[in-house]
Amino acid sequence: MGISKFIVLLIALFANLLAFSQQSSSLIRSVDWAKFTYPRTSGLRVPGGRRSFTLQSGEFPETKNEVGMYLADVDYGDVTGDGVEEAMVRLSIHTGGSSMPNCLYIYTLKDNRPRLLWAFVTGDRANGGLRSIHAEGGKLVVELYGNGARIGGKLHGTEGAAACCAKSVTRTRYQWRGGKFRPVGRSEVFQNPAGHSSPVG
């Protein structure tokens, strides 16, 4: 095979891979997350409650035995390093008060159907509340309010800050490896630039 034919073959192969990646990305963006059935994470299960719930028009109303949920936003990006987008779905929890926990779901497509990779609950505002979740270089990046904040809303100590006004943010990167998201390197802690504790886009 001549060099020119080899180059043409490589270009065609790359184009096919790119087309497949774009097709998979567009498919996951077509999922209606506002009318979708989600499993309840362990932190949201209550005795007598169901193990899943379905949003209708982005809402699941609170009941006697079940916490209410609503769709806050959805972001897309490659968080598994395969060049194909995943969906990062943020649901907010109806608490009936000033508390602002969130439930995060990360989905990929498997046989053209959404497949859950990870789900977790974040804490309340300055106490491990969500600031941001996004893709970066094929990895998942989660930013939580609080010094030493980690998934689950727990802290390695307290800042002594009011719930509304976290002093710092903890950023942790996760790599998809062995069927799980695993922390990569040390978490970064930096001053909260906004001065308040609420998710950013």
Backbone as CSV, one residue per row, in Angstrom:
resi,resn,N_x,N_y,N_z,CA_x,CA_y,CA_z,C_x,C_y,C_z
1,MET,0.853,-1.197,0.000,0.000,0.000,0.000,0.884,1.241,0.000
2,GLY,0.598,2.177,-0.910,1.378,3.399,-0.968,1.073,4.314,0.204
3,ILE,1.969,5.282,0.416,1.814,6.217,1.538,0.536,7.038,1.388
4,SER,0.249,7.468,0.149,-0.945,8.304,-0.053,-2.222,7.531,0.267
5,LYS,-2.298,6.245,-0.133,-3.476,5.444,0.168,-3.611,5.210,1.675
6,PHE,-2.469,5.024,2.342,-2.474,4.814,3.794,-3.008,6.046,4.512
7,ILE,-2.602,7.225,4.042,-3.064,8.476,4.652,-4.574,8.637,4.441
8,VAL,-5.042,8.313,3.234,-6.480,8.398,2.952,-7.262,7.459,3.849
9,LEU,-6.724,6.241,4.052,-7.379,5.272,4.925,-7.461,5.771,6.363
10,LEU,-6.372,6.386,6.846,-6.362,6.939,8.208,-7.379,8.060,8.356
11,ILE,-7.463,8.926,7.336,-8.418,10.034,7.381,-9.849,9.504,7.415
12,ALA,-10.127,8.475,6.596,-11.470,7.894,6.575,-11.819,7.254,7.909
13,LEU,-10.841,6.561,8.527,-11.063,5.927,9.826,-11.341,6.974,10.893
14,PHE,-10.557,8.047,10.886,-10.760,9.126,11.853,-12.124,9.766,11.679
15,ALA,-12.538,9.966,10.414,-13.837,10.577,10.142,-14.977,9.697,10.643
16,ASN,-14.839,8.385,10.474,-15.862,7.459,10.959,-15.956,7.484,12.475
17,LEU,-14.796,7.515,13.151,-14.790,7.571,14.610,-15.411,8.864,15.108
18,LEU,-15.093,9.966,14.420,-15.648,11.266,14.811,-17.155,11.287,14.617
19,ALA,-17.625,10.716,13.513,-19.062,10.671,13.249,-19.779,9.834,14.297
20,PHE,-19.171,8.707,14.704,-19.776,7.861,15.737,-19.846,8.594,17.063
21,SER,-18.765,9.309,17.404,-18.732,10.063,18.655,-19.807,11.143,18.658
22,GLN,-19.945,11.875,17.548,-20.940,12.942,17.469,-22.356,12.379,17.528
23,GLN,-22.571,11.215,16.891,-23.887,10.595,16.909,-24.263,10.179,18.329
24,SER,-23.309,9.548,19.056,-23.572,9.129,20.428,-23.854,10.321,21.323
25,SER,-23.092,11.419,21.099,-23.297,12.620,21.907,-24.677,13.205,21.669
26,SER,-25.104,13.240,20.391,-26.413,13.814,20.095,-27.534,12.942,20.646
27,LEU,-27.324,11.620,20.699,-28.345,10.733,21.231,-28.595,10.995,22.708
28,ILE,-27.542,11.164,23.491,-27.745,11.373,24.927,-28.374,12.739,25.183
29,ARG,-28.139,13.686,24.296,-28.754,15.006,24.443,-30.247,14.970,24.099
30,SER,-30.680,13.895,23.445,-32.094,13.789,23.081,-32.946,13.176,24.199
31,VAL,-32.314,12.687,25.261,-33.063,12.108,26.383,-33.820,13.219,27.110
32,ASP,-35.076,12.961,27.415,-35.896,13.935,28.142,-35.713,13.695,29.642
33,TRP,-34.764,14.395,30.236,-34.440,14.207,31.661,-35.536,14.765,32.567
34,ALA,-36.426,15.581,32.015,-37.534,16.136,32.802,-38.700,15.161,32.892
35,LYS,-38.632,14.083,32.119,-39.648,13.033,32.165,-38.912,11.699,32.151
36,PHE,-38.302,11.400,33.287,-37.358,10.282,33.357,-37.455,9.641,34.737
37,THR,-37.197,8.327,34.789,-37.233,7.598,36.062,-35.819,7.447,36.616
38,TYR,-35.614,7.930,37.844,-34.315,7.894,38.515,-34.370,6.959,39.726
39,PRO,-33.273,6.277,40.019,-33.231,5.512,41.274,-32.996,6.458,42.442
40,ARG,-33.546,6.130,43.587,-33.248,6.919,44.786,-31.893,6.484,45.324
41,THR,-31.040,7.442,45.599,-29.757,7.123,46.206,-29.987,6.658,47.640
42,SER,-28.993,6.007,48.213,-29.142,5.482,49.574,-29.459,6.592,50.567
43,GLY,-28.942,7.799,50.308,-29.187,8.908,51.223,-30.593,9.460,51.162
44,LEU,-31.374,9.052,50.148,-32.727,9.585,49.992,-33.809,8.536,50.184
45,ARG,-33.438,7.332,50.536,-34.435,6.289,50.752,-35.008,6.404,52.154
46,VAL,-36.300,6.231,52.249,-36.977,6.269,53.544,-37.804,5.000,53.689
47,PRO,-38.040,4.549,54.921,-38.854,3.343,55.121,-40.225,3.494,54.472
48,GLY,-40.607,2.520,53.698,-41.896,2.567,53.027,-41.887,3.278,51.693
49,GLY,-40.768,3.919,51.366,-40.678,4.635,50.096,-40.214,3.736,48.962
50,ARG,-40.490,4.170,47.740,-40.077,3.405,46.579,-38.588,3.621,46.297
51,ARG,-38.015,2.684,45.539,-36.582,2.756,45.227,-36.299,3.622,44.008
52,SER,-37.351,4.113,43.362,-37.175,4.992,42.213,-38.323,5.997,42.171
53,PHE,-38.167,7.014,41.353,-39.209,8.028,41.192,-39.134,8.551,39.760
54,THR,-40.245,9.070,39.270,-40.310,9.572,37.901,-40.691,11.043,37.898
55,LEU,-39.866,11.848,37.229,-40.202,13.253,37.062,-41.251,13.404,35.972
56,GLN,-42.183,14.295,36.191,-43.161,14.691,35.186,-43.059,16.204,35.041
57,SER,-42.718,16.640,33.830,-42.490,18.075,33.591,-41.432,18.612,34.553
58,GLY,-40.441,17.769,34.845,-39.317,18.187,35.675,-39.573,18.172,37.165
59,GLU,-40.701,17.626,37.609,-41.062,17.664,39.027,-41.468,16.287,39.547
60,PHE,-41.113,16.015,40.799,-41.679,14.890,41.543,-42.122,15.454,42.885
61,PRO,-43.434,15.540,43.134,-43.911,16.192,44.356,-43.594,15.385,45.610
62,GLU,-43.419,16.101,46.681,-43.181,15.456,47.975,-44.444,14.724,48.422
63,THR,-44.265,13.529,49.000,-45.379,12.767,49.559,-45.079,12.464,51.025
64,LYS,-45.993,11.767,51.650,-45.828,11.443,53.068,-44.552,10.649,53.319
65,ASN,-44.217,9.731,52.396,-43.063,8.860,52.598,-41.895,9.140,51.664
66,GLU,-42.029,10.163,50.815,-40.985,10.369,49.815,-40.613,11.843,49.684
67,VAL,-39.333,12.071,49.515,-38.807,13.420,49.344,-39.119,13.907,47.930
68,GLY,-39.535,15.163,47.788,-39.810,15.741,46.483,-38.529,16.158,45.785
69,MET,-38.527,16.094,44.453,-37.357,16.428,43.646,-37.788,17.276,42.455
70,TYR,-36.846,18.062,41.915,-37.123,18.755,40.668,-35.817,18.919,39.882
71,LEU,-35.947,18.942,38.558,-34.785,19.053,37.687,-34.235,20.464,37.741
72,ALA,-32.958,20.583,38.134,-32.322,21.900,38.223,-31.591,22.239,36.926
73,ASP,-30.729,21.360,36.466,-30.040,21.577,35.198,-29.337,20.300,34.742
74,VAL,-28.899,20.297,33.491,-28.175,19.171,32.896,-26.970,19.722,32.160
75,ASP,-25.824,19.093,32.356,-24.611,19.467,31.632,-24.111,18.227,30.907
76,TYR,-23.370,18.435,29.818,-22.868,17.321,29.031,-21.370,17.455,28.830
77,GLY,-20.681,16.326,28.784,-19.245,16.332,28.538,-18.685,14.929,28.703
78,ASP,-17.504,14.727,28.165,-16.852,13.423,28.271,-16.163,13.305,29.625
79,VAL,-16.730,12.494,30.517,-16.143,12.308,31.846,-15.539,10.915,32.022
80,THR,-15.575,10.099,30.965,-15.022,8.738,31.051,-13.804,8.558,30.168
81,GLY,-13.432,9.591,29.406,-12.223,9.522,28.595,-12.357,8.735,27.313
82,ASP,-13.603,8.476,26.872,-13.790,7.702,25.639,-14.143,8.577,24.439
83,GLY,-14.141,9.895,24.641,-14.442,10.810,23.553,-15.916,10.998,23.285
84,VAL,-16.778,10.391,24.096,-18.226,10.486,23.925,-18.826,11.177,25.144
85,GLU,-19.804,12.047,24.913,-20.406,12.797,26.009,-21.221,11.916,26.955
86,GLU,-21.159,12.267,28.222,-22.087,11.763,29.226,-22.969,12.920,29.684
87,ALA,-24.056,12.578,30.374,-24.960,13.589,30.929,-24.754,13.671,32.436
88,MET,-24.634,14.895,32.945,-24.540,15.151,34.382,-25.819,15.878,34.796
89,VAL,-26.707,15.152,35.435,-28.049,15.657,35.753,-28.092,16.075,37.218
90,ARG,-28.489,17.332,37.449,-28.607,17.817,38.835,-30.070,17.969,39.207
91,LEU,-30.474,17.246,40.230,-31.815,17.378,40.785,-31.716,18.065,42.138
92,SER,-32.563,19.028,42.368,-32.633,19.675,43.677,-33.719,19.007,44.504
93,ILE,-33.540,19.057,45.804,-34.428,18.355,46.733,-35.348,19.361,47.422
94,HIS,-36.658,19.091,47.398,-37.603,19.923,48.141,-37.409,19.632,49.638
95,THR,-36.924,20.613,50.367,-36.647,20.395,51.789,-37.679,21.060,52.697
96,GLY,-38.438,22.013,52.175,-39.394,22.728,53.005,-38.746,23.763,53.897
97,GLY,-37.436,24.018,53.671,-36.717,25.002,54.477,-35.634,25.658,53.640
98,SER,-34.603,26.165,54.310,-33.543,26.882,53.608,-32.405,25.968,53.152
99,SER,-32.439,24.715,53.544,-31.398,23.768,53.155,-31.400,23.591,51.631
100,MET,-30.202,23.401,51.027,-30.089,23.318,49.571,-29.225,22.135,49.130
101,PRO,-29.586,20.900,49.500,-28.830,19.736,49.010,-29.199,19.439,47.559
102,ASN,-28.332,18.718,46.881,-28.576,18.331,45.495,-28.286,16.846,45.317
103,CYS,-28.928,16.257,44.317,-28.661,14.872,43.961,-28.130,14.865,42.529
104,LEU,-26.984,14.247,42.298,-26.336,14.225,41.000,-26.386,12.827,40.402
105,TYR,-26.727,12.778,39.117,-26.768,11.521,38.375,-25.895,11.663,37.139
106,ILE,-25.024,10.694,36.914,-24.176,10.704,35.724,-24.564,9.516,34.858
107,TYR,-24.991,9.821,33.639,-25.470,8.785,32.714,-24.624,8.748,31.454
108,THR,-24.435,7.534,30.929,-23.880,7.329,29.604,-24.915,6.564,28.793
109,LEU,-24.610,6.293,27.527,-25.492,5.476,26.705,-24.897,4.092,26.515
110,LYS,-25.710,3.083,26.695,-25.328,1.691,26.462,-26.436,1.067,25.633
111,ASP,-26.097,0.610,24.423,-27.108,0.074,23.499,-28.240,1.077,23.298
112,ASN,-27.841,2.349,23.168,-28.774,3.459,22.911,-29.776,3.693,24.036
113,ARG,-29.446,3.231,25.233,-30.292,3.469,26.402,-29.448,4.094,27.509
114,PRO,-30.034,5.030,28.283,-29.260,5.634,29.377,-28.846,4.592,30.413
115,ARG,-27.591,4.634,30.784,-27.064,3.727,31.799,-26.410,4.561,32.901
116,LEU,-26.849,4.352,34.140,-26.325,5.125,35.264,-24.915,4.685,35.612
117,LEU,-23.995,5.666,35.697,-22.624,5.397,36.110,-22.405,5.706,37.587
118,TRP,-23.068,6.775,38.065,-22.841,7.189,39.456,-23.980,8.110,39.877
119,ALA,-24.371,8.014,41.142,-25.345,8.937,41.721,-24.918,9.236,43.152
120,PHE,-25.014,10.497,43.549,-24.626,10.865,44.918,-25.341,12.141,45.334
121,VAL,-25.431,12.330,46.630,-26.079,13.509,47.211,-25.002,14.423,47.781
122,THR,-25.128,15.716,47.530,-24.201,16.675,48.119,-24.835,17.297,49.360
123,GLY,-24.030,17.983,50.130,-24.492,18.555,51.390,-25.235,19.868,51.216
124,ASP,-25.419,20.561,52.318,-26.159,21.820,52.326,-25.207,23.002,52.252
125,ARG,-25.230,23.721,51.156,-24.497,24.976,50.976,-23.050,24.900,51.490
126,ALA,-22.665,25.662,52.503,-21.282,25.694,52.952,-20.793,24.356,53.490
127,ASN,-21.711,23.496,53.868,-21.350,22.190,54.426,-21.330,21.124,53.327
128,GLY,-20.406,21.271,52.384,-20.270,20.288,51.316,-21.292,20.416,50.214
129,GLY,-21.909,21.599,50.081,-22.884,21.809,49.012,-22.216,21.908,47.647
130,LEU,-22.977,21.675,46.603,-22.435,21.679,45.250,-22.167,23.091,44.749
131,ARG,-20.977,23.303,44.227,-20.663,24.535,43.492,-20.696,24.276,41.997
132,SER,-20.054,23.171,41.559,-19.977,22.898,40.136,-19.668,21.432,39.892
133,ILE,-20.176,20.901,38.767,-19.801,19.577,38.283,-19.646,19.696,36.772
134,HIS,-18.499,19.230,36.237,-18.264,19.387,34.815,-17.194,18.420,34.326
135,ALA,-17.066,18.335,33.010,-16.042,17.498,32.386,-14.812,18.343,32.093
136,GLU,-13.645,17.705,32.216,-12.395,18.406,31.912,-11.339,17.368,31.532
137,GLY,-10.939,17.379,30.271,-9.891,16.470,29.814,-10.240,15.001,29.980
138,GLY,-11.505,14.653,29.766,-11.920,13.261,29.908,-12.123,12.811,31.339
139,LYS,-12.098,13.754,32.275,-12.295,13.443,33.691,-13.511,14.197,34.227
140,LEU,-14.004,13.750,35.367,-15.113,14.394,36.063,-14.538,15.305,37.137
141,VAL,-15.016,16.538,37.173,-14.562,17.500,38.181,-15.753,17.906,39.037
142,VAL,-15.619,17.726,40.350,-16.680,18.092,41.291,-16.133,19.134,42.260
143,GLU,-16.831,20.259,42.377,-16.446,21.308,43.314,-17.523,21.429,44.386
144,LEU,-17.102,21.300,45.644,-18.016,21.399,46.776,-17.572,22.530,47.690
145,TYR,-18.553,23.185,48.300,-18.231,24.266,49.228,-17.702,23.695,50.541
146,GLY,-16.660,24.322,51.051,-16.081,23.919,52.325,-14.658,23.426,52.161
147,ASN,-13.864,23.640,53.168,-12.471,23.192,53.177,-12.423,21.709,53.513
148,GLY,-12.018,20.889,52.547,-11.976,19.448,52.769,-13.297,18.776,52.511
149,ALA,-14.227,19.489,51.832,-15.536,18.894,51.538,-15.362,17.701,50.613
150,ARG,-16.192,16.697,50.805,-16.139,15.519,49.946,-17.561,15.038,49.683
151,ILE,-17.711,14.172,48.724,-19.032,13.699,48.339,-19.704,13.028,49.532
152,GLY,-20.960,13.383,49.739,-21.687,12.924,50.917,-21.941,14.077,51.867
153,GLY,-21.336,15.247,51.555,-21.569,16.423,52.373,-20.776,16.445,53.670
154,LYS,-19.878,15.460,53.860,-19.098,15.418,55.095,-17.854,16.290,54.946
155,LEU,-17.373,16.783,56.054,-16.203,17.645,56.045,-15.103,17.054,56.921
156,HIS,-13.864,17.352,56.563,-12.720,16.983,57.410,-12.492,18.087,58.438
157,GLY,-13.526,18.736,58.865,-13.391,19.878,59.764,-14.374,20.941,59.320
158,THR,-14.519,21.980,60.089,-15.484,23.022,59.753,-14.783,24.355,59.616
159,GLU,-15.327,25.224,58.788,-14.748,26.552,58.592,-15.307,27.554,59.583
160,GLY,-16.387,27.200,60.242,-17.038,28.156,61.114,-17.783,29.223,60.335
161,ALA,-18.143,28.900,59.053,-18.837,29.868,58.221,-20.339,29.616,58.273
162,ALA,-21.107,30.670,58.033,-22.558,30.509,57.931,-22.875,29.675,56.707
163,ALA,-24.026,28.987,56.729,-24.399,28.103,55.621,-24.455,28.850,54.294
164,CYS,-24.793,30.131,54.348,-24.943,30.906,53.116,-23.616,31.281,52.479
165,CYS,-22.541,31.288,53.267,-21.326,31.979,52.831,-20.060,31.161,53.092
166,ALA,-19.849,30.136,52.288,-18.645,29.305,52.432,-17.392,30.128,52.160
167,LYS,-16.372,29.904,52.944,-15.112,30.614,52.758,-14.266,29.995,51.653
168,SER,-14.431,28.687,51.438,-13.568,28.013,50.484,-14.329,26.973,49.671
169,VAL,-13.652,26.468,48.645,-14.187,25.447,47.746,-13.162,24.331,47.634
170,THR,-13.630,23.089,47.633,-12.753,21.945,47.425,-13.065,21.330,46.066
171,ARG,-12.032,21.264,45.208,-12.183,20.707,43.859,-11.497,19.338,43.796
172,THR,-12.250,18.326,43.365,-11.709,16.971,43.242,-11.940,16.460,41.831
173,ARG,-10.913,15.868,41.247,-11.020,15.268,39.916,-11.160,13.758,40.050
174,TYR,-12.009,13.185,39.189,-12.260,11.743,39.204,-12.016,11.163,37.815
175,GLN,-11.404,9.995,37.794,-11.169,9.282,36.542,-11.988,7.992,36.529
176,TRP,-12.611,7.716,35.387,-13.374,6.486,35.226,-12.391,5.340,35.010
177,ARG,-12.317,4.438,35.979,-11.352,3.350,35.908,-11.899,2.139,36.644
178,GLY,-11.896,0.991,36.013,-12.379,-0.221,36.657,-13.860,-0.181,36.984
179,GLY,-14.639,0.523,36.144,-16.081,0.590,36.359,-16.524,1.536,37.454
180,LYS,-15.612,2.431,37.914,-15.946,3.390,38.959,-15.233,4.709,38.703
181,PHE,-15.782,5.776,39.274,-15.075,7.045,39.291,-14.165,7.057,40.516
182,ARG,-12.871,7.220,40.258,-11.893,7.189,41.341,-11.147,8.523,41.411
183,PRO,-10.932,9.057,42.630,-10.221,10.337,42.756,-8.830,10.266,42.138
184,VAL,-8.435,11.357,41.491,-7.115,11.456,40.862,-6.338,12.569,41.554
185,GLY,-5.196,12.233,42.125,-4.381,13.238,42.788,-5.026,13.782,44.049
186,ARG,-4.490,14.883,44.527,-4.997,15.514,45.743,-6.069,16.541,45.380
187,SER,-7.047,16.673,46.253,-8.069,17.697,46.054,-7.457,19.078,46.223
188,GLU,-7.971,20.049,45.478,-7.527,21.431,45.595,-8.506,22.207,46.469
189,VAL,-7.989,23.042,47.325,-8.828,23.921,48.148,-8.463,25.358,47.801
190,PHE,-9.475,26.170,47.452,-9.214,27.565,47.112,-10.314,28.445,47.684
191,GLN,-10.025,29.728,47.773,-10.982,30.680,48.349,-12.220,30.758,47.475
192,ASN,-13.382,30.827,48.112,-14.643,30.940,47.389,-14.727,32.321,46.742
193,PRO,-14.655,32.391,45.403,-14.633,33.707,44.755,-15.965,34.444,44.839
194,ALA,-17.071,33.708,44.979,-18.391,34.346,44.982,-18.762,34.885,46.355
195,GLY,-18.271,34.254,47.407,-18.603,34.687,48.746,-19.916,34.146,49.263
196,HIS,-20.666,33.403,48.397,-21.909,32.789,48.831,-21.922,31.346,48.356
197,SER,-22.868,30.559,48.863,-22.882,29.113,48.606,-24.077,28.717,47.757
198,SER,-23.898,28.698,46.438,-24.952,28.239,45.542,-24.292,27.727,44.270
199,PRO,-24.928,26.764,43.577,-24.343,26.196,42.364,-24.125,27.249,41.292
200,VAL,-23.059,27.073,40.525,-22.796,27.948,39.385,-22.924,27.129,38.109
201,GLY,-23.243,27.790,36.989,-23.397,27.112,35.721,-22.069,26.787,35.068
